[in-house]
Amino acid sequence: MTCEVRARRRAGLLRGLAAATCIAVLATPVPAHAAGSDLLTGVLAEPGGAGLGGGLRIERSMYRDAGTRNDLLPLYMYDGKHIYLHAYRFGLKLDRSETHRFDVFIEHRFEGFPYDKRPASLAGMGDRESGLDAGVSYELRGNWGAAYVEALHNFSDASGGNEVRLGYRYDWKSGRLGLRPYAMLSWRDSSLNNYYYGVRPEEATALRPAYQPGAGVNAELGLFGVYALSNRWRLLGGLSATRWSKGVIGSPIVDGRVQPTAMIGLMYDFSPEDKPWPEERPIFMRALYGKATECDVAKTMRLACTSTQTEDGTRIAGFEIGRSFVERLNGWPFDIAGYVGVMRHDERNVQADIWQLNAYMRGRWYGFPWSDRVMTRISMGAGISYAQAVPVLERRNQERSGRNTSQLLNYLDPTIDFSVGDVLGVQSLKKTFLGFGVSHRSGIFGTSQLLGNVNGGSNYIYSYLEWEM
């Protein structure tokens, strides 16, 4: 690549990053209770905050000739008293006060080879997966800002490497605007760097010699911002630059030393105005049972396809618990609730039966003309789903199309139900509902690294019974 081409590429990237910076600077204030390197902590009020949205993560790849990555980042957000979910990070708050905080967490690592177009510099090399890290974080804070230390270890059969982060940040807010400048040093061991940026002997060529970067220290500077567009809508933006260690930049598959990254996003905050959650808010219980279908979710919702005849005849059974977040939003017949659930896949002896965990937000509308006589509701759930192993239905469908799979996927759950008590004329069953739905897992058309860049998924048609406690 010529210097002129590189200059044009960097100029275009800098223009994009400058735009992201403007959004961050123009972009709920950031509370002083953020934790460690997790920038999304503090966006929601604690405890009991919940939100849903999406963002675009823009990053110049460190791999030679791999260009810039544009990655969709689903923003699934929950901040409870003891647990939290921040899109790419799930954690437990073991000890926290006004001056310190101690967490354990699992975090997605945004590294690895491109899934779609692999550059010539990586041709013939084995895959480098993004992977998951388990970590611990300790933070000390005061009027001067916050200092933190984190230790991470890869446990998902990717690098098996370790990383230690030491950082500082300052949370500033004025009215609707919150800004968070930060600085961080990161020590990465040889296993981590060798996995992502090394060349194994069997992968070496005349133009790509075998290489091992070894351990090294990275330095990162960044700015993150949040702007409250309204009581519910949040605009997020961030910009950072990472200076990589000498060992990594010496790799024959790496180009450049400074890696810029930007993120812009929009999120809807479901958190109640009165925090913490009022105890009188209802709790929902839901039991379901269903069968696999080759129909896609859109056709099933239109009743254009409802067949449950599949090659393996796999089935699901599950139980969920939910809690109301918002009732009669803006005075409309529309409620919002959060659900978590467990599902068991009967794989019909094709593979071992597996468990699946779901966490999602559900919007529910009940404004039908006849709802005062027979309460009827339609709803849509959206969130994330993690399977113990890739379900048979997904694996078969993806193999046929030559696509990759992922245990973590996006989750959609459209349903329709009616009040059993209204139909039977039994007052005690008025808040018991019988309904039908579609359990859908997919990767948002291969646009999200967090979801394994999966293009495809699976659908199950099910019936359920839900009751209010």
Secondary structure, DSSP 8 states (H G I E B T S, - for coil): --HHHHHHHHHHHHHHHHHHHHHHHH-----TT-BTTBTTTTSS-TTTEEEEEEEEEEEE-SBTT--EEEEEEEEEEEE-SSEEEESSEEEEEEEE-SSEEEEEEEEE---S--SS---GGGTT-------EEEEEEEEEEETTEEEEEEEEEE-SSS---EEEEEEEE--EEETTEEEEEEEEEEEE-HHHHHHHH-B-GGG--SSS--B---SEEEEEEEEEEEEESSSSEEEEEEEEEEE--HHHHTSTTB--SEEEEEEEEEEEE---SSSS--TTS-EEEEEEEEEEESS-HHHHHTTS------SS--EEEEEEEEEEEESSGGGSSEEEEEEEEEEEEE-TTSS--EEEEEEEEEEEE---TTTTTS-EEEEEEEEEEEESS--HHHHHHHHHHT----SEEEEEEEEEEEEHHHHHT-GGGTTEEEEEEEEEEE-TTTT-GGGTT---EEEEEEEEEEEE-
